Amino acid sequence: MKDIEIAVKELEKGKSIVFVKNGRILFEDKAKGIRPILKALNEKGLEGSSAADTVVGLAHAMISAEIPVKEVYGKVLSKSAKDFLEKKKIPFTYDILVDRILNKKEDDLCPMEKRAQESQDTKELVEKIETFFQEMRK
């Protein structure tokens, strides 16, 4: 079984994100949102792994490329993530392609997507996300 297939099967068991390399699960999380991929960015040894996530937007795609992953699966994938992954030549698959990732109220663009669109690179994106979380805690 391919690494990406293993990762997708783990999603079906209730995980929100899974990284697999050489048949081994290297990282997994059940938390929702952007936090799991941010945690993965700081993990060692994920380079060249296959990543599966429930929702892959532009922010997720940018962070995945920074790791760098070998391939990406998103149960839901945004068009901006698709375009980014194509540009970076990172193979991807998905179940549902959406125009954009919306916020929880579904009345605006996801705050992480906004920050990704405004960022020149992943370092700037991560800084903007961390600032967002700090402001939310206040």
Backbone bond lengths (Angstrom), bond angles and torsions (degrees), N, CA, C in turn:
res aa  C-N    CA-C-N  psi(-1)  N-CA   C-N-CA  omega(-1)  CA-C   N-CA-C  phi
1 M - - - 1.454 - - 1.529 109.41 -
2 K 1.324 116.31 136.94 1.459 121.00 179.61 1.523 111.05 -70.32
3 D 1.334 115.32 154.63 1.467 120.92 179.45 1.522 111.95 -55.43
4 I 1.327 117.50 -43.98 1.458 120.00 -177.56 1.529 110.42 -65.83
5 E 1.323 117.49 -33.68 1.465 120.69 177.69 1.525 111.03 -66.40
6 I 1.326 116.24 -39.69 1.470 120.45 176.63 1.522 109.73 -62.66
7 A 1.324 116.16 -45.14 1.470 120.60 -179.12 1.528 111.12 -61.80
8 V 1.327 117.54 -42.28 1.472 121.28 179.43 1.527 110.36 -64.51
9 K 1.323 117.20 -41.46 1.473 120.51 178.17 1.530 110.84 -60.25
10 E 1.329 116.69 -37.76 1.467 120.22 178.58 1.531 111.27 -67.25
11 L 1.323 117.19 -35.30 1.473 120.15 174.99 1.519 110.12 -59.05
12 E 1.321 115.21 -41.28 1.467 120.66 -179.17 1.529 111.98 -64.04
13 K 1.319 117.53 -18.19 1.469 122.33 178.30 1.525 112.18 -89.87
14 G 1.334 116.35 5.78 1.461 119.21 176.10 1.514 115.95 106.86
15 K 1.306 117.66 1.87 1.470 119.75 175.88 1.527 107.84 -76.64
16 S 1.330 116.45 156.81 1.464 119.55 176.59 1.527 111.37 -101.73
17 I 1.333 116.12 -23.52 1.462 121.16 179.04 1.526 108.59 -151.96
18 V 1.338 115.49 141.45 1.468 120.60 -179.20 1.530 108.53 -145.84
19 F 1.336 115.89 135.72 1.467 122.77 173.90 1.521 107.48 -117.58
20 V 1.341 116.24 129.14 1.460 121.80 -178.39 1.525 108.73 -130.14
21 K 1.328 115.08 137.80 1.465 121.03 176.79 1.517 108.50 -142.97
22 N 1.324 115.48 131.50 1.470 121.73 -179.65 1.529 111.91 52.53
23 G 1.327 115.59 40.41 1.464 120.93 176.94 1.522 115.55 78.49
24 R 1.315 117.26 1.04 1.479 121.12 -177.74 1.528 110.59 -111.47
25 I 1.326 115.51 137.08 1.464 120.54 174.50 1.523 107.08 -78.05
26 L 1.329 115.69 118.79 1.464 120.81 -177.60 1.531 112.71 -98.35
27 F 1.322 115.67 -28.66 1.471 119.98 -177.95 1.519 107.95 -155.92
28 E 1.334 115.15 138.54 1.457 120.45 175.25 1.521 109.00 -151.76
29 D 1.315 115.34 157.34 1.460 120.76 179.80 1.514 108.31 -154.90
30 K 1.326 115.85 155.59 1.464 121.39 177.43 1.519 111.92 -109.08
31 A 1.323 117.28 -7.44 1.468 120.93 -178.06 1.521 110.06 -67.76
32 K 1.321 115.73 153.10 1.465 121.86 179.24 1.523 109.92 -94.46
33 G 1.320 115.63 167.11 1.459 120.51 174.44 1.515 114.00 82.55
34 I 1.323 114.41 -158.20 1.467 122.52 -172.87 1.534 113.16 -84.36
35 R 1.330 117.34 -19.60 1.470 120.11 -174.22 1.531 114.82 -56.18
36 P 1.343 119.62 -42.62 1.468 118.29 179.82 1.533 113.98 -60.35
37 I 1.321 118.29 -41.71 1.476 119.12 179.53 1.522 110.16 -69.79
38 L 1.326 117.78 -30.90 1.469 119.98 174.89 1.529 110.74 -65.20
39 K 1.341 115.96 -41.07 1.467 119.93 176.29 1.528 109.88 -62.15
40 A 1.320 115.98 -43.06 1.468 120.72 -179.11 1.522 111.41 -61.62
41 L 1.321 117.10 -35.41 1.463 121.13 179.25 1.526 111.41 -57.93
42 N 1.321 117.13 -30.96 1.464 121.77 -178.96 1.528 113.75 -92.24
43 E 1.318 116.65 -1.53 1.459 120.88 178.27 1.525 109.99 -81.18
44 K 1.296 116.51 146.96 1.470 121.47 176.41 1.525 109.27 -92.43
45 G 1.323 116.43 147.48 1.457 121.09 172.22 1.516 116.12 86.75
46 L 1.318 118.84 8.06 1.461 120.19 179.89 1.531 113.14 -88.06
47 E 1.326 116.13 -6.81 1.465 120.42 179.80 1.523 109.75 -56.40
48 G 1.337 115.92 132.97 1.455 120.07 178.07 1.515 114.90 78.42
49 S 1.323 117.37 7.52 1.458 120.32 178.85 1.522 110.40 -85.45
50 S 1.318 115.43 168.03 1.455 122.81 174.60 1.525 107.49 -101.95
51 A 1.339 116.32 130.08 1.462 120.96 -175.25 1.523 110.74 -114.54
52 A 1.325 115.64 134.36 1.462 121.66 174.97 1.522 108.03 -124.74
53 D 1.327 115.74 136.37 1.463 121.30 -179.60 1.517 108.75 -142.68
54 T 1.310 116.17 156.35 1.458 120.02 179.54 1.521 111.16 -69.82
55 V 1.333 117.70 -39.88 1.463 122.08 179.83 1.522 108.92 -131.73
56 V 1.328 116.15 124.70 1.464 121.00 178.02 1.526 108.25 -121.48
57 G 1.328 113.92 106.31 1.450 120.66 174.07 1.520 108.93 -105.34
58 L 1.320 115.72 -170.85 1.457 120.55 -178.37 1.523 111.78 -60.83
59 A 1.324 118.05 -42.58 1.467 120.63 -179.87 1.528 110.49 -58.59
60 H 1.322 116.51 -46.65 1.462 121.16 178.91 1.527 110.77 -61.64
61 A 1.328 116.81 -44.19 1.467 120.72 -178.94 1.527 111.22 -61.59
62 M 1.336 116.54 -41.99 1.467 120.29 179.52 1.524 111.08 -63.19
63 I 1.321 116.93 -42.29 1.464 120.86 -179.76 1.532 109.98 -69.25
64 S 1.319 117.43 -40.24 1.475 121.08 177.64 1.519 111.44 -59.02
65 A 1.328 116.23 -41.42 1.466 120.16 178.99 1.518 111.69 -66.35
66 E 1.315 116.52 -31.75 1.466 121.34 -179.85 1.527 110.95 -71.22
67 I 1.327 118.70 -29.37 1.475 121.73 -174.53 1.535 113.07 -58.55
68 P 1.278 127.91 -44.21 1.450 133.04 -16.22 1.527 110.95 -91.86
69 V 1.322 116.79 141.67 1.456 121.53 178.03 1.522 110.24 -88.50
70 K 1.325 115.27 162.50 1.465 121.86 178.79 1.532 110.91 -84.28
71 E 1.329 115.50 -36.65 1.462 120.93 -179.43 1.524 109.41 -159.17
72 V 1.343 115.61 163.24 1.465 121.83 -175.82 1.526 109.78 -134.72
73 Y 1.315 115.38 140.00 1.457 122.01 169.50 1.515 107.43 -122.42
74 G 1.318 115.90 135.36 1.450 121.03 173.42 1.503 109.78 -128.34
75 K 1.330 116.71 125.98 1.461 118.68 174.04 1.526 107.73 -55.86
76 V 1.356 115.13 -43.83 1.459 122.75 172.45 1.526 106.37 -120.66
77 L 1.325 116.35 131.91 1.466 122.14 -179.84 1.526 108.25 -129.31
78 S 1.325 115.94 133.91 1.470 119.16 177.40 1.524 109.88 -85.02
79 K 1.328 115.73 156.40 1.462 120.24 178.05 1.524 111.28 -63.12
80 S 1.335 117.45 -35.57 1.469 119.02 178.80 1.528 110.86 -67.11
81 A 1.336 117.90 -36.05 1.467 120.90 175.71 1.527 110.00 -66.50
82 K 1.319 116.24 -42.41 1.466 121.38 178.31 1.529 110.09 -57.90
83 D 1.328 116.00 -49.06 1.465 120.25 -179.78 1.526 111.48 -60.81
84 F 1.335 116.46 -42.07 1.466 121.27 -179.71 1.529 110.58 -64.33
85 L 1.329 116.73 -47.59 1.462 120.51 -179.20 1.524 111.13 -62.87
86 E 1.319 116.96 -39.16 1.475 120.04 176.35 1.522 110.37 -61.66
87 K 1.331 116.26 -44.87 1.465 120.94 180.00 1.534 111.50 -60.94
88 K 1.321 116.10 -38.40 1.471 121.61 -179.76 1.527 112.44 -84.32
89 K 1.345 115.97 -2.21 1.466 121.90 -179.92 1.534 112.65 60.29
90 I 1.331 115.40 37.43 1.471 121.30 175.79 1.527 106.97 -99.87
91 P 1.331 117.32 117.02 1.461 119.74 178.77 1.534 111.09 -59.93
92 F 1.339 115.86 145.46 1.463 120.06 -178.95 1.521 109.85 -149.36
93 T 1.315 114.18 156.02 1.458 122.90 172.17 1.519 107.27 -137.70
94 Y 1.313 115.69 162.56 1.460 120.20 -179.31 1.522 109.10 -159.73
95 D 1.327 115.54 165.06 1.461 121.29 173.80 1.524 110.58 -97.73
96 I 1.328 116.52 -42.49 1.458 121.53 -176.07 1.523 109.24 -129.89
97 L 1.328 116.69 126.94 1.459 121.73 175.31 1.526 107.94 -102.62
98 V 1.337 115.93 126.31 1.466 120.87 -179.09 1.526 109.79 -119.07
99 D 1.311 115.66 155.58 1.462 120.15 177.90 1.518 110.99 -62.32
100 R 1.336 115.74 -41.58 1.461 119.97 -178.35 1.517 110.30 -159.22
101 I 1.325 115.69 159.05 1.460 122.60 176.59 1.526 106.83 -90.50
102 L 1.327 115.77 126.24 1.456 120.22 -177.93 1.525 111.80 -97.62
103 N 1.332 115.95 163.53 1.460 121.52 175.31 1.534 109.20 -72.39
104 K 1.331 116.40 177.49 1.470 120.59 -176.57 1.522 112.81 -62.50
105 K 1.324 117.62 -33.68 1.469 121.31 178.29 1.532 112.14 -77.44
106 E 1.329 115.84 -12.28 1.456 123.34 -178.43 1.530 112.88 60.81
107 D 1.350 115.54 32.38 1.463 119.34 179.06 1.526 113.01 -117.69
108 D 1.330 116.00 4.25 1.458 120.53 -179.67 1.523 108.45 -162.61
109 L 1.301 116.04 170.47 1.461 122.20 176.60 1.529 109.73 -64.84
110 C 1.308 116.80 144.67 1.468 122.53 176.05 1.527 109.15 -55.23
111 P 1.338 117.78 136.82 1.466 119.81 -179.53 1.534 113.66 -58.82
112 M 1.327 117.79 -30.76 1.462 120.28 179.18 1.528 110.28 -72.40
113 E 1.326 116.36 -35.38 1.454 120.57 177.48 1.526 110.78 -65.99
114 K 1.329 115.62 -40.58 1.469 119.59 177.19 1.522 109.99 -59.02
115 R 1.313 115.93 -46.66 1.460 120.16 -178.82 1.524 111.29 -65.45
116 A 1.315 117.23 -35.92 1.468 120.32 178.14 1.528 110.45 -65.64
117 Q 1.321 117.10 -42.32 1.458 120.59 179.80 1.524 111.95 -64.68
118 E 1.332 116.30 -28.76 1.467 121.41 -178.13 1.527 112.83 -88.35
119 S 1.329 117.70 -3.48 1.467 121.71 -173.42 1.523 111.93 -101.85
120 Q 1.319 114.69 141.18 1.458 120.98 177.99 1.525 112.09 -82.55
121 D 1.328 116.22 -27.75 1.460 120.52 -179.14 1.526 109.70 -153.75
122 T 1.334 115.77 176.32 1.460 120.88 -175.61 1.516 112.42 -67.14
123 K 1.329 117.65 -36.86 1.466 120.32 179.08 1.533 110.34 -59.36
124 E 1.316 115.94 -46.21 1.467 120.18 178.69 1.530 110.38 -63.96
125 L 1.324 117.26 -40.63 1.460 121.71 178.36 1.524 110.76 -59.47
126 V 1.324 117.43 -49.66 1.465 121.31 -178.39 1.527 110.26 -61.17
127 E 1.310 117.65 -41.38 1.473 120.78 177.20 1.530 110.69 -60.58
128 K 1.315 117.29 -42.86 1.468 121.27 179.63 1.527 111.10 -65.87
129 I 1.311 117.33 -38.68 1.468 121.04 178.55 1.527 110.02 -66.45
130 E 1.338 116.90 -44.81 1.463 120.24 179.21 1.527 110.95 -62.02
131 T 1.316 117.54 -40.61 1.472 121.52 176.44 1.522 110.01 -62.32
132 F 1.312 117.58 -42.25 1.467 122.17 178.35 1.525 110.10 -58.25
133 F 1.337 117.54 -47.78 1.462 120.99 -179.35 1.532 111.33 -64.70
134 Q 1.323 117.55 -38.81 1.468 120.53 177.03 1.528 110.52 -61.99
135 E 1.313 117.01 -43.03 1.463 120.73 179.33 1.526 110.89 -65.54
136 M 1.305 117.66 -36.18 1.480 121.97 179.86 1.522 111.32 -67.08
137 R 1.333 116.65 -31.04 1.473 120.51 -179.36 1.508 112.74 -73.20
138 K 1.330 116.04 -22.13 1.467 120.47 -176.30 1.509 111.54 -75.35
